[in-house]
């Protein structure tokens, strides 16, 4: 999969880690804050969920992102 800059990013493309994971037959995605979100029945559903999550975070106040950091996977 080719990587490219995200909206607003300039310069070289930073290293990105896999966002999707599958466990026990279900799909999850990992947020930048380190939280695994799911379960989803398919990777497509998880990919849709990522888009919705990003839209939510962009529309939220910074304290929402800070709150998510409390729920990092151990």
CHARMM-style PDB file with segment names, atoms N, HN, CA, C and O in Angstrom:
ATOM      1  N   UNK     1       0.847  -1.175   0.000  1.00  0.00      PROA
ATOM      2  CA  UNK     1       0.000   0.000   0.000  1.00  0.00      PROA
ATOM      3  C   UNK     1       0.892   1.237   0.000  1.00  0.00      PROA
ATOM      4  O   UNK     1       1.773   1.362   0.851  1.00  0.00      PROA
ATOM      5  N   UNK     2       0.680   2.137  -0.928  1.00  0.00      PROA
ATOM      6  HN  UNK     2      -0.035   2.035  -1.619  1.00  0.00      PROA
ATOM      7  CA  UNK     2       1.464   3.362  -1.007  1.00  0.00      PROA
ATOM      8  C   UNK     2       1.020   4.332   0.082  1.00  0.00      PROA
ATOM      9  O   UNK     2      -0.158   4.414   0.429  1.00  0.00      PROA
ATOM     10  N   UNK     3       1.987   5.054   0.604  1.00  0.00      PROA
ATOM     11  HN  UNK     3       2.944   4.987   0.323  1.00  0.00      PROA
ATOM     12  CA  UNK     3       1.641   6.042   1.604  1.00  0.00      PROA
ATOM     13  C   UNK     3       1.802   7.417   1.009  1.00  0.00      PROA
ATOM     14  O   UNK     3       2.632   7.634   0.126  1.00  0.00      PROA
ATOM     15  N   UNK     4       1.013   8.336   1.492  1.00  0.00      PROA
ATOM     16  HN  UNK     4       0.338   8.160   2.210  1.00  0.00      PROA
ATOM     17  CA  UNK     4       1.096   9.711   1.038  1.00  0.00      PROA
ATOM     18  C   UNK     4       0.802  10.617   2.225  1.00  0.00      PROA
ATOM     19  O   UNK     4       0.314  10.173   3.264  1.00  0.00      PROA
ATOM     20  N   UNK     5       1.105  11.874   2.049  1.00  0.00      PROA
ATOM     21  HN  UNK     5       1.502  12.235   1.205  1.00  0.00      PROA
ATOM     22  CA  UNK     5       0.838  12.834   3.113  1.00  0.00      PROA
ATOM     23  C   UNK     5      -0.652  12.941   3.366  1.00  0.00      PROA
ATOM     24  O   UNK     5      -1.462  12.854   2.442  1.00  0.00      PROA
ATOM     25  N   UNK     6      -0.996  13.124   4.597  1.00  0.00      PROA
ATOM     26  HN  UNK     6      -0.338  13.194   5.348  1.00  0.00      PROA
ATOM     27  CA  UNK     6      -2.377  13.383   4.967  1.00  0.00      PROA
ATOM     28  C   UNK     6      -2.668  14.852   4.717  1.00  0.00      PROA
ATOM     29  O   UNK     6      -1.748  15.651   4.538  1.00  0.00      PROA
ATOM     30  N   UNK     7      -3.923  15.204   4.703  1.00  0.00      PROA
ATOM     31  HN  UNK     7      -4.670  14.555   4.848  1.00  0.00      PROA
ATOM     32  CA  UNK     7      -4.311  16.599   4.502  1.00  0.00      PROA
ATOM     33  C   UNK     7      -3.603  17.474   5.528  1.00  0.00      PROA
ATOM     34  O   UNK     7      -3.657  17.202   6.727  1.00  0.00      PROA
ATOM     35  N   UNK     8      -2.944  18.516   5.058  1.00  0.00      PROA
ATOM     36  HN  UNK     8      -2.900  18.737   4.083  1.00  0.00      PROA
ATOM     37  CA  UNK     8      -2.253  19.441   5.952  1.00  0.00      PROA
ATOM     38  C   UNK     8      -0.818  19.074   6.248  1.00  0.00      PROA
ATOM     39  O   UNK     8      -0.085  19.897   6.797  1.00  0.00      PROA
ATOM     40  N   UNK     9      -0.381  17.859   5.905  1.00  0.00      PROA
ATOM     41  HN  UNK     9      -0.977  17.191   5.460  1.00  0.00      PROA
ATOM     42  CA  UNK     9       1.002  17.445   6.150  1.00  0.00      PROA
ATOM     43  C   UNK     9       1.884  17.913   5.003  1.00  0.00      PROA
ATOM     44  O   UNK     9       1.469  17.925   3.844  1.00  0.00      PROA
ATOM     45  N   UNK    10       3.095  18.292   5.343  1.00  0.00      PROA
ATOM     46  HN  UNK    10       3.432  18.282   6.285  1.00  0.00      PROA
ATOM     47  CA  UNK    10       4.063  18.707   4.338  1.00  0.00      PROA
ATOM     48  C   UNK    10       5.359  17.955   4.571  1.00  0.00      PROA
ATOM     49  O   UNK    10       5.593  17.431   5.660  1.00  0.00      PROA
ATOM     50  N   UNK    11       6.206  17.901   3.542  1.00  0.00      PROA
ATOM     51  HN  UNK    11       6.016  18.326   2.658  1.00  0.00      PROA
ATOM     52  CA  UNK    11       7.487  17.222   3.685  1.00  0.00      PROA
ATOM     53  C   UNK    11       7.366  15.744   3.435  1.00  0.00      PROA
ATOM     54  O   UNK    11       6.392  15.272   2.850  1.00  0.00      PROA
ATOM     55  N   UNK    12       8.385  15.006   3.893  1.00  0.00      PROA
ATOM     56  HN  UNK    12       9.176  15.390   4.369  1.00  0.00      PROA
ATOM     57  CA  UNK    12       8.397  13.564   3.658  1.00  0.00      PROA
ATOM     58  C   UNK    12       7.296  12.881   4.462  1.00  0.00      PROA
ATOM     59  O   UNK    12       6.859  13.372   5.503  1.00  0.00      PROA
ATOM     60  N   UNK    13       6.870  11.750   3.955  1.00  0.00      PROA
ATOM     61  HN  UNK    13       7.225  11.350   3.109  1.00  0.00      PROA
ATOM     62  CA  UNK    13       5.789  10.998   4.594  1.00  0.00      PROA
ATOM     63  C   UNK    13       6.332  10.321   5.837  1.00  0.00      PROA
ATOM     64  O   UNK    13       7.316   9.587   5.755  1.00  0.00      PROA
ATOM     65  N   UNK    14       5.705  10.552   7.001  1.00  0.00      PROA
ATOM     66  HN  UNK    14       4.905  11.148   7.068  1.00  0.00      PROA
ATOM     67  CA  UNK    14       6.178   9.900   8.217  1.00  0.00      PROA
ATOM     68  C   UNK    14       5.880   8.404   8.191  1.00  0.00      PROA
ATOM     69  O   UNK    14       5.008   7.948   7.452  1.00  0.00      PROA
ATOM     70  N   UNK    15       6.605   7.657   8.996  1.00  0.00      PROA
ATOM     71  HN  UNK    15       7.314   8.028   9.597  1.00  0.00      PROA
ATOM     72  CA  UNK    15       6.380   6.228   9.109  1.00  0.00      PROA
ATOM     73  C   UNK    15       4.993   5.978   9.686  1.00  0.00      PROA
ATOM     74  O   UNK    15       4.598   6.601  10.671  1.00  0.00      PROA
ATOM     75  N   UNK    16       4.262   5.067   9.066  1.00  0.00      PROA
ATOM     76  HN  UNK    16       4.583   4.561   8.266  1.00  0.00      PROA
ATOM     77  CA  UNK    16       2.927   4.724   9.551  1.00  0.00      PROA
ATOM     78  C   UNK    16       2.903   3.243   9.901  1.00  0.00      PROA
ATOM     79  O   UNK    16       3.524   2.428   9.219  1.00  0.00      PROA
ATOM     80  N   UNK    17       2.207   2.909  10.934  1.00  0.00      PROA
ATOM     81  HN  UNK    17       1.703   3.571  11.488  1.00  0.00      PROA
ATOM     82  CA  UNK    17       2.073   1.521  11.352  1.00  0.00      PROA
ATOM     83  C   UNK    17       0.705   1.015  10.916  1.00  0.00      PROA
ATOM     84  O   UNK    17      -0.207   1.802  10.661  1.00  0.00      PROA
ATOM     85  N   UNK    18       0.573  -0.277  10.833  1.00  0.00      PROA
ATOM     86  HN  UNK    18       1.314  -0.916  11.039  1.00  0.00      PROA
ATOM     87  CA  UNK    18      -0.705  -0.860  10.476  1.00  0.00      PROA
ATOM     88  C   UNK    18      -1.777  -0.437  11.460  1.00  0.00      PROA
ATOM     89  O   UNK    18      -1.571  -0.478  12.673  1.00  0.00      PROA
ATOM     90  N   UNK    19      -2.893  -0.042  10.947  1.00  0.00      PROA
ATOM     91  HN  UNK    19      -3.061  -0.009   9.962  1.00  0.00      PROA
ATOM     92  CA  UNK    19      -3.979   0.451  11.776  1.00  0.00      PROA
ATOM     93  C   UNK    19      -4.988  -0.641  12.077  1.00  0.00      PROA
ATOM     94  O   UNK    19      -5.721  -0.549  13.061  1.00  0.00      PROA
ATOM     95  N   UNK    20      -5.037  -1.665  11.252  1.00  0.00      PROA
ATOM     96  HN  UNK    20      -4.441  -1.739  10.452  1.00  0.00      PROA
ATOM     97  CA  UNK    20      -6.079  -2.690  11.388  1.00  0.00      PROA
ATOM     98  C   UNK    20      -5.503  -3.970  11.956  1.00  0.00      PROA
ATOM     99  O   UNK    20      -4.372  -4.346  11.649  1.00  0.00      PROA
ATOM    100  N   UNK    21      -6.287  -4.633  12.785  1.00  0.00      PROA
ATOM    101  HN  UNK    21      -7.206  -4.327  13.035  1.00  0.00      PROA
ATOM    102  CA  UNK    21      -5.867  -5.916  13.319  1.00  0.00      PROA
ATOM    103  C   UNK    21      -7.080  -6.812  13.446  1.00  0.00      PROA
ATOM    104  O   UNK    21      -8.211  -6.356  13.613  1.00  0.00      PROA
ATOM    105  N   UNK    22      -6.810  -8.082  13.362  1.00  0.00      PROA
ATOM    106  HN  UNK    22      -5.891  -8.453  13.226  1.00  0.00      PROA
ATOM    107  CA  UNK    22      -7.874  -9.064  13.482  1.00  0.00      PROA
ATOM    108  C   UNK    22      -7.563  -9.982  14.645  1.00  0.00      PROA
ATOM    109  O   UNK    22      -6.451 -10.495  14.768  1.00  0.00      PROA
ATOM    110  N   UNK    23      -8.552 -10.184  15.495  1.00  0.00      PROA
ATOM    111  HN  UNK    23      -9.455  -9.766  15.396  1.00  0.00      PROA
ATOM    112  CA  UNK    23      -8.402 -11.152  16.588  1.00  0.00      PROA
ATOM    113  C   UNK    23      -9.751 -11.785  16.881  1.00  0.00      PROA
ATOM    114  O   UNK    23     -10.789 -11.123  16.894  1.00  0.00      PROA
ATOM    115  N   UNK    24      -9.699 -13.074  17.113  1.00  0.00      PROA
ATOM    116  HN  UNK    24      -8.855 -13.612  17.102  1.00  0.00      PROA
ATOM    117  CA  UNK    24     -10.902 -13.864  17.397  1.00  0.00      PROA
ATOM    118  C   UNK    24     -11.982 -13.692  16.330  1.00  0.00      PROA
ATOM    119  O   UNK    24     -13.174 -13.695  16.641  1.00  0.00      PROA
ATOM    120  N   UNK    25     -11.562 -13.543  15.070  1.00  0.00      PROA
ATOM    121  HN  UNK    25     -10.594 -13.540  14.818  1.00  0.00      PROA
ATOM    122  CA  UNK    25     -12.519 -13.460  13.967  1.00  0.00      PROA
ATOM    123  C   UNK    25     -13.143 -12.096  13.755  1.00  0.00      PROA
ATOM    124  O   UNK    25     -13.996 -11.944  12.881  1.00  0.00      PROA
ATOM    125  N   UNK    26     -12.745 -11.107  14.525  1.00  0.00      PROA
ATOM    126  HN  UNK    26     -12.052 -11.231  15.236  1.00  0.00      PROA
ATOM    127  CA  UNK    26     -13.286  -9.752  14.392  1.00  0.00      PROA
ATOM    128  C   UNK    26     -12.171  -8.778  14.045  1.00  0.00      PROA
ATOM    129  O   UNK    26     -10.999  -9.043  14.309  1.00  0.00      PROA
ATOM    130  N   UNK    27     -12.544  -7.653  13.453  1.00  0.00      PROA
ATOM    131  HN  UNK    27     -13.497  -7.438  13.238  1.00  0.00      PROA
ATOM    132  CA  UNK    27     -11.598  -6.615  13.058  1.00  0.00      PROA
ATOM    133  C   UNK    27     -11.670  -5.430  13.994  1.00  0.00      PROA
ATOM    134  O   UNK    27     -12.734  -5.088  14.509  1.00  0.00      PROA
ATOM    135  N   UNK    28     -10.526  -4.809  14.208  1.00  0.00      PROA
ATOM    136  HN  UNK    28      -9.661  -5.087  13.789  1.00  0.00      PROA
ATOM    137  CA  UNK    28     -10.381  -3.630  15.057  1.00  0.00      PROA
ATOM    138  C   UNK    28      -9.476  -2.639  14.330  1.00  0.00      PROA
ATOM    139  O   UNK    28      -8.721  -3.015  13.434  1.00  0.00      PROA
ATOM    140  N   UNK    29      -9.561  -1.375  14.725  1.00  0.00      PROA
ATOM    141  HN  UNK    29     -10.175  -1.070  15.453  1.00  0.00      PROA
ATOM    142  CA  UNK    29      -8.560  -0.420  14.271  1.00  0.00      PROA
ATOM    143  C   UNK    29      -7.964   0.250  15.492  1.00  0.00      PROA
ATOM    144  O   UNK    29      -8.601   0.353  16.541  1.00  0.00      PROA
ATOM    145  N   UNK    30      -6.734   0.700  15.338  1.00  0.00      PROA
ATOM    146  HN  UNK    30      -6.217   0.615  14.487  1.00  0.00      PROA
ATOM    147  CA  UNK    30      -6.016   1.342  16.427  1.00  0.00      PROA
ATOM    148  C   UNK    30      -5.946   2.835  16.157  1.00  0.00      PROA
ATOM    149  O   UNK    30      -5.582   3.258  15.060  1.00  0.00      PROA
ATOM    150  N   UNK    31      -6.293   3.627  17.152  1.00  0.00      PROA
ATOM    151  HN  UNK    31      -6.589   3.284  18.044  1.00  0.00      PROA
ATOM    152  CA  UNK    31      -6.237   5.081  17.011  1.00  0.00      PROA
ATOM    153  C   UNK    31      -4.823   5.577  17.288  1.00  0.00      PROA
ATOM    154  O   UNK    31      -3.994   4.854  17.841  1.00  0.00      PROA
ATOM    155  N   UNK    32      -4.565   6.799  16.904  1.00  0.00      PROA
ATOM    156  HN  UNK    32      -5.238   7.387  16.455  1.00  0.00      PROA
ATOM    157  CA  UNK    32      -3.271   7.439  17.174  1.00  0.00      PROA
ATOM    158  C   UNK    32      -3.011   7.489  18.680  1.00  0.00      PROA
ATOM    159  O   UNK    32      -1.861   7.495  19.119  1.00  0.00      PROA
ATOM    160  N   UNK    33      -4.079   7.525  19.456  1.00  0.00      PROA
ATOM    161  HN  UNK    33      -5.013   7.521  19.099  1.00  0.00      PROA
ATOM    162  CA  UNK    33      -3.949   7.571  20.918  1.00  0.00      PROA
ATOM    163  C   UNK    33      -3.648   6.205  21.518  1.00  0.00      PROA
ATOM    164  O   UNK    33      -3.437   6.090  22.726  1.00  0.00      PROA
ATOM    165  N   UNK    34      -3.627   5.160  20.678  1.00  0.00      PROA
ATOM    166  HN  UNK    34      -3.799   5.253  19.697  1.00  0.00      PROA
ATOM    167  CA  UNK    34      -3.294   3.822  21.161  1.00  0.00      PROA
ATOM    168  C   UNK    34      -4.478   3.016  21.642  1.00  0.00      PROA
ATOM    169  O   UNK    34      -4.307   2.063  22.402  1.00  0.00      PROA
ATOM    170  N   UNK    35      -5.679   3.378  21.215  1.00  0.00      PROA
ATOM    171  HN  UNK    35      -5.818   4.152  20.597  1.00  0.00      PROA
ATOM    172  CA  UNK    35      -6.890   2.676  21.631  1.00  0.00      PROA
ATOM    173  C   UNK    35      -7.349   1.770  20.490  1.00  0.00      PROA
ATOM    174  O   UNK    35      -7.461   2.222  19.350  1.00  0.00      PROA
ATOM    175  N   UNK    36      -7.617   0.495  20.785  1.00  0.00      PROA
ATOM    176  HN  UNK    36      -7.527   0.128  21.711  1.00  0.00      PROA
ATOM    177  CA  UNK    36      -8.180  -0.422  19.794  1.00  0.00      PROA
ATOM    178  C   UNK    36      -9.696  -0.287  19.828  1.00  0.00      PROA
ATOM    179  O   UNK    36     -10.318  -0.422  20.881  1.00  0.00      PROA
ATOM    180  N   UNK    37     -10.287  -0.018  18.657  1.00  0.00      PROA
ATOM    181  HN  UNK    37      -9.782   0.092  17.801  1.00  0.00      PROA
ATOM    182  CA  UNK    37     -11.737   0.178  18.584  1.00  0.00      PROA
ATOM    183  C   UNK    37     -12.338  -0.909  17.711  1.00  0.00      PROA
ATOM    184  O   UNK    37     -11.848  -1.183  16.616  1.00  0.00      PROA
ATOM    185  N   UNK    38     -13.392  -1.519  18.198  1.00  0.00      PROA
ATOM    186  HN  UNK    38     -13.790  -1.297  19.088  1.00  0.00      PROA
ATOM    187  CA  UNK    38     -14.084  -2.602  17.505  1.00  0.00      PROA
ATOM    188  C   UNK    38     -14.949  -3.326  18.514  1.00  0.00      PROA
ATOM    189  O   UNK    38     -15.154  -2.803  19.609  1.00  0.00      PROA
ATOM    190  N   UNK    39     -15.442  -4.444  18.217  1.00  0.00      PROA
ATOM    191  HN  UNK    39     -15.275  -4.869  17.327  1.00  0.00      PROA
ATOM    192  CA  UNK    39     -15.159  -5.279  17.061  1.00  0.00      PROA
ATOM    193  C   UNK    39     -16.044  -4.917  15.869  1.00  0.00      PROA
ATOM    194  O   UNK    39     -17.153  -4.404  16.018  1.00  0.00      PROA
ATOM    195  N   UNK    40     -15.506  -5.208  14.670  1.00  0.00      PROA
ATOM    196  HN  UNK    40     -14.605  -5.625  14.549  1.00  0.00      PROA
ATOM    197  CA  UNK    40     -16.235  -5.073  13.419  1.00  0.00      PROA
ATOM    198  C   UNK    40     -16.251  -6.438  12.756  1.00  0.00      PROA
ATOM    199  O   UNK    40     -15.326  -7.231  12.928  1.00  0.00      PROA
ATOM    200  N   UNK    41     -17.301  -6.708  12.001  1.00  0.00      PROA
ATOM    201  HN  UNK    41     -18.052  -6.064  11.861  1.00  0.00      PROA
ATOM    202  CA  UNK    41     -17.425  -8.007  11.333  1.00  0.00      PROA
ATOM    203  C   UNK    41     -16.470  -8.166  10.153  1.00  0.00      PROA
ATOM    204  O   UNK    41     -16.127  -9.290   9.784  1.00  0.00      PROA
ATOM    205  N   UNK    42     -16.039  -7.058   9.560  1.00  0.00      PROA
ATOM    206  HN  UNK    42     -16.318  -6.146   9.859  1.00  0.00      PROA
ATOM    207  CA  UNK    42     -15.150  -7.140   8.397  1.00  0.00      PROA
ATOM    208  C   UNK    42     -14.148  -5.990   8.432  1.00  0.00      PROA
ATOM    209  O   UNK    42     -14.333  -5.003   9.143  1.00  0.00      PROA
ATOM    210  N   UNK    43     -13.089  -6.140   7.651  1.00  0.00      PROA
ATOM    211  HN  UNK    43     -12.939  -6.943   7.073  1.00  0.00      PROA
ATOM    212  CA  UNK    43     -12.108  -5.057   7.542  1.00  0.00      PROA
ATOM    213  C   UNK    43     -12.759  -3.831   6.907  1.00  0.00      PROA
ATOM    214  O   UNK    43     -12.473  -2.702   7.307  1.00  0.00      PROA
ATOM    215  N   UNK    44     -13.628  -4.040   5.927  1.00  0.00      PROA
ATOM    216  HN  UNK    44     -13.861  -4.957   5.602  1.00  0.00      PROA
ATOM    217  CA  UNK    44     -14.333  -2.913   5.307  1.00  0.00      PROA
ATOM    218  C   UNK    44     -15.103  -2.108   6.347  1.00  0.00      PROA
ATOM    219  O   UNK    44     -15.090  -0.877   6.322  1.00  0.00      PROA
ATOM    220  N   UNK    45     -15.777  -2.808   7.265  1.00  0.00      PROA
ATOM    221  HN  UNK    45     -15.788  -3.808   7.286  1.00  0.00      PROA
ATOM    222  CA  UNK    45     -16.510  -2.121   8.328  1.00  0.00      PROA
ATOM    223  C   UNK    45     -15.554  -1.342   9.234  1.00  0.00      PROA
ATOM    224  O   UNK    45     -15.866  -0.232   9.666  1.00  0.00      PROA
ATOM    225  N   UNK    46     -14.386  -1.932   9.518  1.00  0.00      PROA
ATOM    226  HN  UNK    46     -14.133  -2.834   9.167  1.00  0.00      PROA
ATOM    227  CA  UNK    46     -13.388  -1.249  10.347  1.00  0.00      PROA
ATOM    228  C   UNK    46     -12.863  -0.004   9.626  1.00  0.00      PROA
ATOM    229  O   UNK    46     -12.651   1.035  10.251  1.00  0.00      PROA
ATOM    230  N   UNK    47     -12.655  -0.111   8.312  1.00  0.00      PROA
ATOM    231  HN  UNK    47     -12.827  -0.954   7.804  1.00  0.00      PROA
ATOM    232  CA  UNK    47     -12.189   1.040   7.539  1.00  0.00      PROA
ATOM    233  C   UNK    47     -13.226   2.162   7.544  1.00  0.00      PROA
ATOM    234  O   UNK    47     -12.871   3.337   7.633  1.00  0.00      PROA
ATOM    235  N   UNK    48     -14.501   1.804   7.448  1.00  0.00      PROA
ATOM    236  HN  UNK    48     -14.790   0.849   7.376  1.00  0.00      PROA
ATOM    237  CA  UNK    48     -15.566   2.801   7.546  1.00  0.00      PROA
ATOM    238  C   UNK    48     -15.548   3.441   8.929  1.00  0.00      PROA
ATOM    239  O   UNK    48     -15.715   4.652   9.069  1.00  0.00      PROA
ATOM    240  N   UNK    49     -15.343   2.611   9.946  1.00  0.00      PROA
ATOM    241  HN  UNK    49     -15.207   1.627   9.832  1.00  0.00      PROA
ATOM    242  CA  UNK    49     -15.285   3.112  11.320  1.00  0.00      PROA
ATOM    243  C   UNK    49     -14.158   4.111  11.526  1.00  0.00      PROA
ATOM    244  O   UNK    49     -14.327   5.094  12.247  1.00  0.00      PROA
ATOM    245  N   UNK    50     -13.000   3.869  10.896  1.00  0.00      PROA
ATOM    246  HN  UNK    50     -12.863   3.070  10.310  1.00  0.00      PROA
ATOM    247  CA  UNK    50     -11.876   4.802  11.013  1.00  0.00      PROA
ATOM    248  C   UNK    50     -12.272   6.160  10.466  1.00  0.00      PROA
ATOM    249  O   UNK    50     -12.017   7.186  11.097  1.00  0.00      PROA
ATOM    250  N   UNK    51     -12.893   6.174   9.297  1.00  0.00      PROA
ATOM    251  HN  UNK    51     -13.100   5.341   8.784  1.00  0.00      PROA
ATOM    252  CA  UNK    51     -13.313   7.446   8.705  1.00  0.00      PROA
ATOM    253  C   UNK    51     -14.272   8.204   9.606  1.00  0.00      PROA
ATOM    254  O   UNK    51     -14.157   9.418   9.775  1.00  0.00      PROA
ATOM    255  N   UNK    52     -15.214   7.480  10.177  1.00  0.00      PROA
ATOM    256  HN  UNK    52     -15.307   6.494  10.039  1.00  0.00      PROA
ATOM    257  CA  UNK    52     -16.179   8.115  11.084  1.00  0.00      PROA
ATOM    258  C   UNK    52     -15.485   8.617  12.346  1.00  0.00      PROA
ATOM    259  O   UNK    52     -15.819   9.686  12.857  1.00  0.00      PROA
ATOM    260  N   UNK    53     -14.524   7.850  12.846  1.00  0.00      PROA
ATOM    261  HN  UNK    53     -14.253   6.982  12.431  1.00  0.00      PROA
ATOM    262  CA  UNK    53     -13.783   8.262  14.040  1.00  0.00      PROA
ATOM    263  C   UNK    53     -12.983   9.531  13.762  1.00  0.00      PROA
ATOM    264  O   UNK    53     -12.977  10.456  14.575  1.00  0.00      PROA
ATOM    265  N   UNK    54     -12.309   9.575  12.612  1.00  0.00      PROA
ATOM    266  HN  UNK    54     -12.313   8.825  11.952  1.00  0.00      PROA
ATOM    267  CA  UNK    54     -11.515  10.761  12.264  1.00  0.00      PROA
ATOM    268  C   UNK    54     -12.416  11.984  12.139  1.00  0.00      PROA
ATOM    269  O   UNK    54     -12.071  13.058  12.632  1.00  0.00      PROA
ATOM    270  N   UNK    55     -13.563  11.836  11.487  1.00  0.00      PROA
ATOM    271  HN  UNK    55     -13.843  10.964  11.086  1.00  0.00      PROA
ATOM    272  CA  UNK    55     -14.516  12.947  11.388  1.00  0.00      PROA
ATOM    273  C   UNK    55     -14.936  13.424  12.776  1.00  0.00      PROA
ATOM    274  O   UNK    55     -15.021  14.625  13.032  1.00  0.00      PROA
ATOM    275  N   UNK    56     -15.199  12.469  13.668  1.00  0.00      PROA
ATOM    276  HN  UNK    56     -15.130  11.493  13.460  1.00  0.00      PROA
ATOM    277  CA  UNK    56     -15.617  12.802  15.034  1.00  0.00      PROA
ATOM    278  C   UNK    56     -14.520  13.577  15.769  1.00  0.00      PROA
ATOM    279  O   UNK    56     -14.788  14.607  16.388  1.00  0.00      PROA
ATOM    280  N   UNK    57     -13.284  13.074  15.696  1.00  0.00      PROA
ATOM    281  HN  UNK    57     -13.066  12.238  15.193  1.00  0.00      PROA
ATOM    282  CA  UNK    57     -12.174  13.719  16.404  1.00  0.00      PROA
ATOM    283  C   UNK    57     -11.923  15.121  15.859  1.00  0.00      PROA
ATOM    284  O   UNK    57     -11.670  16.048  16.628  1.00  0.00      PROA
ATOM    285  N   UNK    58     -11.990  15.284  14.541  1.00  0.00      PROA
ATOM    286  HN  UNK    58     -12.196  14.531  13.916  1.00  0.00      PROA
ATOM    287  CA  UNK    58     -11.752  16.594  13.943  1.00  0.00      PROA
ATOM    288  C   UNK    58     -12.807  17.611  14.365  1.00  0.00      PROA
ATOM    289  O   UNK    58     -12.521  18.806  14.445  1.00  0.00      PROA
ATOM    290  N   UNK    59     -14.017  17.148  14.634  1.00  0.00      PROA
ATOM    291  HN  UNK    59     -14.250  16.177  14.569  1.00  0.00      PROA
ATOM    292  CA  UNK    59     -15.095  18.045  15.042  1.00  0.00      PROA
ATOM    293  C   UNK    59     -15.138  18.259  16.553  1.00  0.00      PROA
ATOM    294  O   UNK    59     -15.885  19.108  17.040  1.00  0.00      PROA
ATOM    295  N   UNK    60     -14.340  17.491  17.297  1.00  0.00      PROA
ATOM    296  HN  UNK    60     -13.733  16.801  16.901  1.00  0.00      PROA
ATOM    297  CA  UNK    60     -14.376  17.543  18.757  1.00  0.00      PROA
ATOM    298  C   UNK    60     -13.373  18.547  19.315  1.00  0.00      PROA
ATOM    299  O   UNK    60     -12.462  19.003  18.623  1.00  0.00      PROA
ATOM    300  N   UNK    61     -13.568  18.866  20.556  1.00  0.00      PROA
ATOM    301  HN  UNK    61     -14.308  18.496  21.118  1.00  0.00      PROA
ATOM    302  CA  UNK    61     -12.616  19.702  21.270  1.00  0.00      PROA
ATOM    303  C   UNK    61     -11.390  18.861  21.643  1.00  0.00      PROA
ATOM    304  O   UNK    61     -11.500  17.642  21.773  1.00  0.00      PROA
ATOM    305  N   UNK    62     -10.220  19.496  21.819  1.00  0.00      PROA
ATOM    306  HN  UNK    62     -10.130  20.486  21.714  1.00  0.00      PROA
ATOM    307  CA  UNK    62      -8.997  18.747  22.148  1.00  0.00      PROA
ATOM    308  C   UNK    62      -9.125  17.851  23.377  1.00  0.00      PROA
ATOM    309  O   UNK    62      -8.444  16.829  23.463  1.00  0.00      PROA
ATOM    310  N   UNK    63      -9.973  18.210  24.315  1.00  0.00      PROA
ATOM    311  HN  UNK    63     -10.526  19.040  24.245  1.00  0.00      PROA
ATOM    312  CA  UNK    63     -10.095  17.401  25.529  1.00  0.00      PROA
ATOM    313  C   UNK    63     -10.640  16.001  25.230  1.00  0.00      PROA
ATOM    314  O   UNK    63     -10.415  15.079  26.014  1.00  0.00      PROA
ATOM    315  N   UNK    64     -11.347  15.826  24.118  1.00  0.00      PROA
ATOM    316  HN  UNK    64     -11.529  16.575  23.481  1.00  0.00      PROA
ATOM    317  CA  UNK    64     -11.859  14.502  23.763  1.00  0.00      PROA
ATOM    318  C   UNK    64     -10.684  13.572  23.440  1.00  0.00      PROA
ATOM    319  O   UNK    64     -10.647  12.433  23.905  1.00  0.00      PROA
ATOM    320  N   UNK    65      -9.732  14.056  22.648  1.00  0.00      PROA
ATOM    321  HN  UNK    65      -9.762  14.981  22.270  1.00  0.00      PROA
ATOM    322  CA  UNK    65      -8.541  13.262  22.332  1.00  0.00      PROA
ATOM    323  C   UNK    65      -7.751  12.954  23.598  1.00  0.00      PROA
ATOM    324  O   UNK    65      -7.260  11.838  23.767  1.00  0.00      PROA
ATOM    325  N   UNK    66      -7.628  13.925  24.478  1.00  0.00      PROA
ATOM    326  HN  UNK    66      -8.026  14.831  24.340  1.00  0.00      PROA
ATOM    327  CA  UNK    66      -6.925  13.707  25.742  1.00  0.00      PROA
ATOM    328  C   UNK    66      -7.609  12.620  26.574  1.00  0.00      PROA
ATOM    329  O   UNK    66      -6.942  11.804  27.208  1.00  0.00      PROA
ATOM    330  N   UNK    67      -8.937  12.618  26.565  1.00  0.00      PROA
ATOM    331  HN  UNK    67      -9.479  13.281  26.049  1.00  0.00      PROA
ATOM    332  CA  UNK    67      -9.687  11.626  27.324  1.00  0.00      PROA
ATOM    333  C   UNK    67      -9.432  10.221  26.764  1.00  0.00      PROA
ATOM    334  O   UNK    67      -9.328   9.262  27.528  1.00  0.00      PROA
ATOM    335  N   UNK    68      -9.332  10.094  25.442  1.00  0.00      PROA
ATOM    336  HN  UNK    68      -9.417  10.873  24.821  1.00  0.00      PROA
ATOM    337  CA  UNK    68      -9.099   8.786  24.834  1.00  0.00      PROA
ATOM    338  C   UNK    68      -7.792   8.172  25.295  1.00  0.00      PROA
ATOM    339  O   UNK    68      -7.681   6.951  25.402  1.00  0.00      PROA
ATOM    340  N   UNK    69      -6.801   9.008  25.568  1.00  0.00      PROA
ATOM    341  HN  UNK    69      -6.891  10.001  25.481  1.00  0.00      PROA
ATOM    342  CA  UNK    69      -5.494   8.509  25.995  1.00  0.00      PROA
ATOM    343  C   UNK    69      -5.590   7.734  27.302  1.00  0.00      PROA
ATOM    344  O   UNK    69      -4.714   6.923  27.601  1.00  0.00      PROA
ATOM    345  N   UNK    70      -6.636   7.968  28.082  1.00  0.00      PROA
ATOM    346  HN  UNK    70      -7.348   8.627  27.839  1.00  0.00      PROA
ATOM    347  CA  UNK    70      -6.832   7.243  29.340  1.00  0.00      PROA
ATOM    348  C   UNK    70      -7.189   5.782  29.091  1.00  0.00      PROA
ATOM    349  O   UNK    70      -7.066   4.947  29.987  1.00  0.00      PROA
ATOM    350  N   UNK    71      -7.637   5.471  27.854  1.00  0.00      PROA
ATOM    351  HN  UNK    71      -7.736   6.149  27.126  1.00  0.00      PROA
ATOM    352  CA  UNK    71      -8.129   4.130  27.543  1.00  0.00      PROA
ATOM    353  C   UNK    71      -7.168   3.348  26.661  1.00  0.00      PROA
ATOM    354  O   UNK    71      -7.578   2.408  25.981  1.00  0.00      PROA
ATOM    355  N   UNK    72      -5.901   3.726  26.666  1.00  0.00      PROA
ATOM    356  HN  UNK    72      -5.569   4.490  27.218  1.00  0.00      PROA
ATOM    357  CA  UNK    72      -4.904   3.009  25.860  1.00  0.00      PROA
ATOM    358  C   UNK    72      -4.889   1.544  26.223  1.00  0.00      PROA
ATOM    359  O   UNK    72      -5.075   1.155  27.376  1.00  0.00      PROA
ATOM    360  N   UNK    73      -4.660   0.741  25.191  1.00  0.00      PROA
ATOM    361  HN  UNK    73      -4.509   1.057  24.254  1.00  0.00      PROA
ATOM    362  CA  UNK    73      -4.536  -0.708  25.421  1.00  0.00      PROA
ATOM    363  C   UNK    73      -3.288  -0.958  26.258  1.00  0.00      PROA
ATOM    364  O   UNK    73      -2.230  -0.384  26.000  1.00  0.00      PROA
ATOM    365  N   UNK    74      -3.418  -1.805  27.247  1.00  0.00      PROA
ATOM    366  HN  UNK    74      -4.277  -2.271  27.457  1.00  0.00      PROA
ATOM    367  CA  UNK    74      -2.292  -2.104  28.126  1.00  0.00      PROA
ATOM    368  C   UNK    74      -1.324  -3.060  27.478  1.00  0.00      PROA
ATOM    369  OT1 UNK    74      -0.314  -3.420  28.083  1.00  0.00      PROA
TER     370      UNK     74
END
